Amino acid sequence: MTISFETPLLDTIADPLALRRLPPERLREVADELRAETISAVGQTGGH
C-alpha cells in the first residue's frame, strides 16, 4: 500500500537559499512535510 502526502511548501524549495528565505514560523511546516516524505519513502524502499 502506497501512502502519499501532500508537500506543497516543500515542493517550492529548490535550493538552500529558498529555505533560508522562509519566515521562521514556516519552518515547522517544512519539517513536518519533510518528515512525512521521508517516512513515506523509507516505507516503500526499506531502511538500512
DSSP file (Angstrom, degrees, kcal/mol; ACC not computed):
  #  RESIDUE AA STRUCTURE BP1 BP2  ACC     N-H-->O    O-->H-N    N-H-->O    O-->H-N    TCO  KAPPA ALPHA  PHI   PSI    X-CA   Y-CA   Z-CA
    1    1 A M              0   0    0      0, 0.0     2,-0.5     0, 0.0     0, 0.0   0.000 360.0 360.0 360.0 128.8    0.0    0.0    0.0
    2    2 A T        -     0   0    0      2,-0.0     2,-0.5    42,-0.0    38,-0.0  -0.866 360.0-168.2-101.9 126.6    1.4    3.4   -1.0
    3    3 A I        -     0   0    0     -2,-0.5     2,-0.4    37,-0.1    40,-0.1  -0.963   7.7-169.3-112.6 123.4    0.6    6.4    1.1
    4    4 A S        -     0   0    0     -2,-0.5     2,-0.4    36,-0.0    33,-0.1  -0.886   6.1-152.1-114.4 147.5    1.5    9.7   -0.3
    5    5 A F        -     0   0    0     -2,-0.4     2,-0.4    28,-0.1    -2,-0.0  -0.877  20.9-115.8-115.5 146.4    1.5   13.0    1.5
    6    6 A E        +     0   0    0     -2,-0.4     3,-0.1     1,-0.1    30,-0.1  -0.662  29.9 179.7 -77.7 133.3    0.9   16.5    0.1
    7    7 A T     >  +     0   0    0     -2,-0.4     4,-2.3     1,-0.1     5,-0.2  -0.467  16.2 155.1-132.1  62.5    4.0   18.6    0.4
    8    8 A P  T  4 S+     0   0    0      0, 0.0     4,-0.4     0, 0.0    -1,-0.1   0.868  77.5  41.9 -63.2 -37.8    3.1   22.0   -1.1
    9    9 A L  T >4 S+     0   0    0      2,-0.2     3,-1.4     1,-0.2     4,-0.4   0.935 114.5  50.0 -74.8 -45.1    5.6   24.0    0.9
   10   10 A L  G >4 S+     0   0    0      1,-0.3     3,-1.4     2,-0.2    -1,-0.2   0.856 103.8  61.6 -59.9 -35.1    8.4   21.6    0.5
   11   11 A D  G 3< S+     0   0    0     -4,-2.3    -1,-0.3     1,-0.3    -2,-0.2   0.699  98.8  56.9 -65.6 -18.9    7.7   21.4   -3.3
   12   12 A T  G <  S+     0   0    0     -3,-1.4     2,-0.8    -4,-0.4    -1,-0.3   0.542  85.8  90.9 -88.7  -7.0    8.6   25.2   -3.5
   13   13 A I    <   +     0   0    0     -3,-1.4    -1,-0.1    -4,-0.4    -4,-0.0  -0.796  41.0 160.4 -96.8 107.8   12.0   24.8   -2.0
   14   14 A A        +     0   0    0     -2,-0.8    -1,-0.2     1,-0.2    -4,-0.0   0.641  64.9   4.4-100.1 -18.3   14.5   24.2   -4.8
   15   15 A D  S >> S-     0   0    0      1,-0.1     4,-1.4     0, 0.0     3,-0.6  -0.960  83.3 -89.0-158.5 170.0   17.8   25.1   -3.1
   16   16 A P  H 3> S+     0   0    0      0, 0.0     4,-2.4     0, 0.0     5,-0.2   0.833 120.6  59.6 -58.3 -33.6   19.2   26.2    0.3
   17   17 A L  H 3> S+     0   0    0      1,-0.2     4,-1.7     2,-0.2     5,-0.1   0.902 102.0  52.8 -63.1 -40.0   18.6   29.8   -0.4
   18   18 A A  H <4 S+     0   0    0     -3,-0.6     4,-0.5     1,-0.2    -1,-0.2   0.878 109.9  49.4 -62.3 -37.2   14.8   29.2   -0.8
   19   19 A L  H >< S+     0   0    0     -4,-1.4     3,-1.1     1,-0.2    -2,-0.2   0.910 109.2  51.5 -67.5 -42.3   14.8   27.5    2.6
   20   20 A R  H 3< S+     0   0    0     -4,-2.4    -2,-0.2     1,-0.2    -1,-0.2   0.801 104.2  59.0 -64.4 -28.6   16.7   30.4    4.2
   21   21 A R  T 3< S+     0   0    0     -4,-1.7    -1,-0.2    -5,-0.2    -2,-0.2   0.629  82.7 103.0 -78.4 -12.6   14.2   32.9    2.8
   22   22 A L  S <  S-     0   0    0     -3,-1.1     5,-0.1    -4,-0.5    -3,-0.0  -0.433  82.7-108.1 -69.2 143.1   11.2   31.3    4.5
   23   23 A P    >   -     0   0    0      0, 0.0     3,-2.4     0, 0.0     4,-0.5  -0.439  30.1-113.5 -67.1 147.3   10.0   33.1    7.6
   24   24 A P  G >  S+     0   0    0      0, 0.0     3,-1.3     0, 0.0     4,-0.5   0.803 113.9  64.0 -53.3 -33.2   10.8   31.2   10.8
   25   25 A E  G 3  S+     0   0    0      1,-0.2     4,-0.3     2,-0.1     3,-0.2   0.647  99.6  54.3 -69.8 -12.4    7.2   30.5   11.5
   26   26 A R  G <> S+     0   0    0     -3,-2.4     4,-2.0     1,-0.1    -1,-0.2   0.554  84.9  84.5 -93.4  -9.8    7.0   28.3    8.4
   27   27 A L  H <> S+     0   0    0     -3,-1.3     4,-2.6    -4,-0.5     5,-0.2   0.849  85.0  55.7 -65.2 -34.5   10.0   26.1    9.3
   28   28 A R  H  > S+     0   0    0     -4,-0.5     4,-2.5     2,-0.2    -1,-0.2   0.909 107.7  50.3 -62.1 -41.1    7.8   23.8   11.5
   29   29 A E  H  > S+     0   0    0     -4,-0.3     4,-2.4     2,-0.2    -2,-0.2   0.909 110.4  49.0 -63.9 -42.5    5.6   23.2    8.4
   30   30 A V  H  X S+     0   0    0     -4,-2.0     4,-2.7     1,-0.2     5,-0.2   0.925 111.5  49.9 -62.1 -44.0    8.6   22.4    6.3
   31   31 A A  H  X S+     0   0    0     -4,-2.6     4,-2.6     1,-0.2    -2,-0.2   0.908 110.4  49.9 -61.6 -42.3    9.9   20.0    8.9
   32   32 A D  H  X S+     0   0    0     -4,-2.5     4,-2.3     2,-0.2    -1,-0.2   0.915 112.9  46.2 -62.9 -43.3    6.5   18.2    9.1
   33   33 A E  H  X S+     0   0    0     -4,-2.4     4,-2.4     2,-0.2    -2,-0.2   0.907 113.2  49.3 -66.3 -41.4    6.3   17.8    5.4
   34   34 A L  H  X S+     0   0    0     -4,-2.7     4,-2.5     2,-0.2    -2,-0.2   0.900 110.6  50.8 -64.9 -40.6    9.9   16.6    5.1
   35   35 A R  H  X S+     0   0    0     -4,-2.6     4,-2.6    -5,-0.2     5,-0.2   0.935 111.6  47.2 -61.3 -47.0    9.3   14.1    7.9
   36   36 A A  H  X S+     0   0    0     -4,-2.3     4,-2.2     1,-0.2    -2,-0.2   0.904 112.8  49.2 -62.8 -41.9    6.2   12.7    6.2
   37   37 A E  H  X S+     0   0    0     -4,-2.4     4,-2.4     2,-0.2    -1,-0.2   0.905 112.0  48.6 -64.4 -42.4    8.0   12.5    2.9
   38   38 A T  H  X S+     0   0    0     -4,-2.5     4,-2.7     2,-0.2     5,-0.3   0.928 111.5  48.5 -64.5 -46.2   10.9   10.7    4.5
   39   39 A I  H  X S+     0   0    0     -4,-2.6     4,-2.1     1,-0.2    -1,-0.2   0.901 112.6  49.5 -61.1 -41.2    8.7    8.2    6.3
   40   40 A S  H  X S+     0   0    0     -4,-2.2     4,-1.3    -5,-0.2    -2,-0.2   0.928 112.7  46.4 -63.6 -45.6    6.8    7.5    3.1
   41   41 A A  H  X S+     0   0    0     -4,-2.4     4,-2.1     1,-0.2     3,-0.3   0.920 114.5  46.1 -65.2 -44.7   10.0    7.0    1.0
   42   42 A V  H  X S+     0   0    0     -4,-2.7     4,-2.6     1,-0.2    -1,-0.2   0.860 108.5  57.4 -67.6 -34.4   11.6    4.7    3.6
   43   43 A G  H  < S+     0   0    0     -4,-2.1    -1,-0.2    -5,-0.3    -2,-0.2   0.813 112.5  40.9 -64.3 -29.6    8.3    2.8    4.0
   44   44 A Q  H  < S+     0   0    0     -4,-1.3    -2,-0.2    -3,-0.3    -1,-0.2   0.830 128.1  28.1 -86.2 -35.2    8.3    2.0    0.3
   45   45 A T  H  < S-     0   0    0     -4,-2.1    -2,-0.2     1,-0.2    -3,-0.2   0.614 107.0-117.7-104.8 -14.9   12.0    1.2   -0.2
   46   46 A G     <  -     0   0    0     -4,-2.6    -1,-0.2    -5,-0.3    -2,-0.1  -0.060  22.6-101.8  92.1 160.2   13.0   -0.1    3.2
   47   47 A G              0   0    0     -4,-0.1    -4,-0.0     1,-0.1     0, 0.0   0.478 360.0 360.0 -90.9-128.4   15.5    1.3    5.7
   48   48 A H              0   0    0      0, 0.0    -1,-0.1     0, 0.0    -2,-0.0   0.519 360.0 360.0 -50.3 360.0   19.0    0.2    6.4
